[in-house]
Amino acid sequence: MGSGRANTELTHSGKKLREKKRRIKTHSKRLAALGVPENVIHKLNAKQMRQMLVRPLVTRKLWAKKKA
């Protein structure tokens, strides 16, 4: 006798590599718009990018000080 619920491991699709690359590309464009240098962006991993985009105004101020 089953519980009547579907097995979510079978019903939900897995994460796609193409979507991950799209998200990383979008994040890097947003960071570049905030003033983060390209060479710094390429050294960041996805988690670090997301962390910097949590507070975009703080990120902008931080990199504006480093440029000046």
SULTA-V809952 format. One record per residue. RES is the residue in three letters. PHI is phi in radians with two decimals (none if undefined). D_FIRST is the distance of its C-alpha to the first C-alpha in Angstrom with 1 decimal. Layout:
RES/PHI/D_FIRST
RES/PHI/D_FIRST
This chain:
MET/none/0.0
GLY/-1.63/3.8
SER/-1.47/6.8
GLY/1.60/8.5
ARG/-1.63/11.4
ALA/-1.37/13.1
ASN/-1.34/14.1
THR/-1.18/17.7
GLU/-1.17/19.1
LEU/-1.65/18.6
THR/-1.63/19.7
HIS/-1.65/22.8
SER/-1.35/25.8
GLY/-1.40/27.7
LYS/-1.29/31.2
LYS/-1.81/34.0
LEU/-1.13/37.3
ARG/-1.08/39.3
GLU/-1.14/38.1
LYS/-1.11/38.9
LYS/-1.12/42.4
ARG/-1.13/42.9
ARG/-1.13/42.1
ILE/-1.10/44.4
LYS/-1.11/47.2
THR/-1.12/46.9
HIS/-1.10/47.1
SER/-1.16/50.1
LYS/-1.15/51.9
ARG/-1.14/51.3
LEU/-1.16/52.6
ALA/-1.11/55.6
ALA/-1.17/56.3
LEU/-1.44/56.3
GLY/1.80/59.0
VAL/-1.35/57.2
PRO/-1.10/59.1
GLU/-1.06/57.6
ASN/-1.13/58.1
VAL/-1.30/56.1
ILE/-1.08/53.2
HIS/-1.18/52.8
LYS/-1.49/52.5
LEU/-1.42/49.7
ASN/-1.66/46.0
ALA/-1.07/43.4
LYS/-1.16/42.6
GLN/-1.15/46.3
MET/-1.06/46.8
ARG/-1.07/44.2
GLN/-1.11/45.6
MET/-1.24/49.1
LEU/-1.50/47.8
VAL/-1.12/46.2
ARG/-2.14/49.8
PRO/-1.11/51.9
LEU/-1.18/55.0
VAL/-1.16/55.1
THR/-1.09/54.7
ARG/-1.09/57.5
LYS/-1.11/59.8
LEU/-1.05/59.2
TRP/-1.39/60.1
ALA/-1.20/63.0
LYS/-1.16/64.5
LYS/-1.24/64.1
LYS/-1.30/65.8
ALA/-1.32/68.8
